Amino acid sequence: MTTYFVPQPRRMIGFLFPLLILGMAAVAAPTFIQAGLAWWPLFIFGLPLLLAIVICLEFWNSSVSLGDEGLRYRSVGYELSATWAQVHQRDAGKTTLVVSQAEPRLYPWLAPMNGVLSLLMPGRARYAGGLMGNIPLWYFATEQDDTVMVDFHRRTAAHQSSGDGGV
C-alpha cells in the first residue's frame, strides 16, 4: 500500500482551529479579568481549545492509502477501509471516491460525540455517516497528474481489467 498525505500548504489550514479559539479567549480575557473572574476564560475555552488541537493534529495526519486489494482513508476522527469493489468514482470537476456500505471506525474522541448526535439529531448523524463514505481524492493532489491521481488511475485500470466490479 502506498500512503499519500495532504499537501503541506493545505495541511496548514488545520492550525486555524486552535488559533480561532485562542483569538476568542484573548478578546474575552480582559473583560473577565476586569470583572474579577480571571479563571473563567480557562474554564470556558479550555475544553474547546483541547478539542481544536486534537482536530488540528488529526487534520495534519489525514491520508489515503492505495493498495492492490483496496484503500484506506484516514480523516479527522475516523478511518475507513474498503475493497475496490466497494469504491465508485464521482467526477464532478474534482475526483471524489464514494464508498458504498461504508463502515467507518470512529476514534475514541469522536465516538461519544457521534453517539450524542445520534440521540439528539438522528437525521444529521445519518447524513454525517454518509459523508464519511466520500473521499476527496483531489484534495491529496496539487495537479491533475499528481502521483496520487496517477497511482489511483493505474490501480483502477488494473482492477477493471480483472473484472471485479466497482470503481
C-alpha positions in Angstrom: 0.0 0.0 0.0 1.2 3.5 -0.9 0.2 6.3 1.5 -0.4 9.9 0.4 -0.8 12.8 2.8 -2.5 16.1 2.2 0.0 18.6 0.6 1.8 20.9 3.0 0.0 24.2 2.2 -3.4 22.5 2.7 -2.2 20.9 6.0 -1.6 24.4 7.4 -5.4 25.0 7.4 -5.6 22.8 10.5 -3.9 25.4 12.6 -6.9 27.7 12.1 -9.0 25.8 14.6 -6.7 26.4 17.7 -5.9 29.9 16.6 -9.6 30.8 16.4 -10.2 29.6 19.9 -7.1 31.4 21.2 -8.2 34.5 19.5 -11.7 34.4 21.1 -10.1 33.8 24.5 -7.7 36.7 24.1 -10.5 39.0 23.2 -12.7 37.9 26.1 -10.0 37.6 28.8 -9.7 41.3 29.6 -13.4 41.5 30.3 -13.3 38.6 32.6 -10.2 39.9 34.4 -11.8 43.3 34.9 -14.8 41.6 36.5 -12.6 39.6 38.8 -13.2 36.3 37.1 -9.7 35.7 35.7 -10.0 31.9 35.7 -13.3 31.8 33.7 -11.7 32.0 30.2 -9.7 28.8 31.1 -13.0 27.0 32.1 -14.9 28.4 29.0 -12.2 28.0 26.4 -10.1 25.1 27.8 -12.1 22.1 26.5 -12.8 23.7 23.1 -9.1 24.5 22.7 -8.1 20.9 23.6 -10.6 19.6 21.0 -9.3 22.1 18.4 -5.8 20.9 19.0 -6.9 17.3 18.5 -8.7 18.3 15.3 -5.6 20.1 14.1 -3.4 17.0 14.7 -5.9 14.7 13.0 -6.2 17.0 10.0 -2.4 17.2 9.8 -2.3 13.3 9.6 -5.1 12.9 7.1 -4.1 10.3 4.5 -5.3 8.0 1.8 -3.5 4.6 1.2 -4.0 2.9 -2.1 -3.2 -0.8 -2.5 -4.0 -3.7 -4.8 -6.7 -5.0 -2.5 -8.4 -1.6 -1.8 -7.9 1.6 0.0 -7.7 3.1 3.5 -8.7 6.6 4.3 -7.8 8.4 7.5 -9.5 11.6 8.2 -10.4 13.8 11.2 -11.8 11.4 13.8 -12.3 8.3 11.8 -10.7 5.7 9.5 -12.4 3.9 6.6 -11.2 0.8 4.8 -12.8 -0.5 1.6 -12.1 -3.0 -1.2 -12.0 -1.8 -4.8 -15.4 -3.4 -5.3 -17.0 -1.0 -2.8 -15.4 2.1 -4.3 -17.0 4.2 -7.1 -15.6 7.3 -8.7 -17.6 10.5 -8.9 -16.1 13.1 -11.2 -18.0 16.4 -11.0 -15.0 18.5 -11.8 -12.9 17.1 -8.9 -12.3 13.4 -8.4 -14.1 12.1 -5.4 -14.4 8.4 -4.4 -17.6 7.2 -2.9 -17.5 4.0 -0.7 -20.7 2.0 -0.7 -21.7 0.3 2.5 -19.1 2.4 4.4 -18.4 1.3 7.9 -16.1 4.0 9.4 -14.1 3.2 12.5 -14.6 6.2 14.8 -11.7 7.3 17.0 -12.3 7.3 20.8 -12.7 11.1 21.0 -15.3 11.2 18.2 -17.4 8.1 19.1 -19.1 9.7 22.2 -19.9 12.9 20.3 -21.4 10.8 17.4 -23.4 8.8 20.0 -24.9 12.0 21.4 -25.6 13.3 17.9 -27.4 10.0 17.1 -29.7 10.5 20.1 -30.4 14.2 19.6 -30.4 14.5 15.8 -30.6 11.1 14.1 -31.0 12.7 10.7 -27.8 14.6 11.0 -26.0 11.6 12.3 -27.1 9.6 9.2 -26.0 12.4 7.0 -22.6 12.6 8.7 -22.2 8.8 8.3 -23.0 9.1 4.6 -20.4 11.9 4.2 -17.8 9.7 5.8 -18.0 7.5 2.8 -16.9 10.3 0.5 -13.1 10.5 -0.1 -12.0 13.8 -1.8 -9.1 12.3 -3.7 -8.5 15.7 -5.4 -7.6 17.1 -2.0 -4.4 15.0 -1.9 -3.2 16.2 -5.3 -1.8 19.6 -6.3 -2.1 18.9 -10.0 -4.4 16.8 -12.2 -1.4 14.4 -13.0 -0.1 14.3 -9.4 1.3 11.0 -8.1 -1.8 10.1 -6.1 -4.0 10.6 -9.2 -1.6 8.6 -11.4 -1.5 5.8 -8.9 -5.3 5.8 -8.5 -5.9 5.6 -12.3 -3.3 2.8 -12.6 -4.9 0.8 -9.9 -8.4 1.5 -11.3 -7.3 0.3 -14.7 -5.8 -2.9 -13.3 -8.9 -3.5 -11.2 -11.3 -3.0 -14.0 -9.3 -5.3 -16.3 -9.6 -8.1 -13.7 -13.4 -7.7 -13.9 -14.1 -7.5 -10.2 -16.6 -4.6 -10.5 -16.5 -1.3 -8.6 -14.7 1.9 -9.5 
